[in-house]
């Protein structure tokens, strides 16, 4: 194999890898933007929004659990020991 073909092959693979990385980054960005938009509406839909008190609660896990239910793209799973799950 001539050296030029080898270098050309490596270049093609490098370009393919770069394009694949770019596609993954763009997909992540689109998912992040979708989640960001959903967070704003989920926050407004939080049932305890107007009556949240630091003590006695509801606690912060209740809010996080609400976000997880409203936005499946978060792929959020609270542990069984989380209060308010």
C-alpha positions in Angstrom: 0.0 0.0 0.0 1.5 3.3 -1.0 2.0 5.8 1.8 -0.5 8.3 0.3 -3.3 5.8 0.5 -2.5 5.0 4.1 -2.5 8.7 5.1 -5.6 9.3 3.1 -7.3 6.4 4.9 -6.3 7.7 8.3 -7.6 11.2 7.3 -10.9 9.7 6.2 -11.3 7.8 9.5 -10.3 11.0 11.5 -12.9 13.0 9.6 -15.6 10.3 10.2 -14.8 10.2 13.9 -14.9 14.0 14.1 -18.3 14.1 12.3 -19.6 11.4 14.7 -18.5 13.4 17.7 -20.2 16.5 16.3 -23.4 14.6 15.8 -23.3 13.3 19.4 -22.7 16.8 20.7 -25.5 18.2 18.7 -27.9 15.5 19.9 -26.8 16.2 23.5 -27.4 19.9 23.0 -30.9 19.4 21.5 -31.7 17.1 24.5 -30.4 19.7 26.9 -32.4 22.5 25.3 -35.6 20.3 25.4 -35.0 19.6 29.1 -34.3 23.3 29.8 -37.7 24.2 28.3 -39.5 21.5 30.1 -37.9 22.5 33.4 -39.5 26.0 33.2 -43.0 24.5 32.7 -42.5 21.8 35.3 -41.5 24.4 37.8 -44.7 26.3 37.2 -46.7 23.1 37.5 -45.2 22.2 40.9 -48.2 21.7 43.2 -46.5 23.2 46.3 -45.0 26.2 44.5 -47.0 28.8 46.4 -46.9 27.1 49.8 -43.3 25.8 50.0 -41.7 26.5 53.4 -38.2 25.6 54.4 -39.6 24.0 57.5 -41.6 21.7 57.8 -41.6 21.3 54.0 -42.4 19.8 51.5 -38.8 19.0 51.3 -36.5 19.4 48.2 -36.9 15.7 47.2 -40.5 16.4 46.6 -39.6 19.0 44.0 -36.9 16.8 42.4 -39.4 13.9 42.3 -41.9 16.2 40.6 -39.3 17.2 38.0 -38.5 13.5 37.4 -42.1 12.7 36.8 -42.7 15.7 34.5 -39.6 15.3 32.4 -38.8 11.7 31.5 -35.7 12.9 29.5 -34.0 13.6 32.9 -33.9 9.8 33.4 -34.1 10.5 37.1 -34.5 7.7 39.6 -34.5 8.6 43.3 -33.3 6.0 45.8 -35.8 4.2 48.0 -34.5 6.2 51.0 -35.4 9.6 49.4 -38.1 11.3 51.4 -40.9 12.6 49.2 -40.2 10.3 46.3 
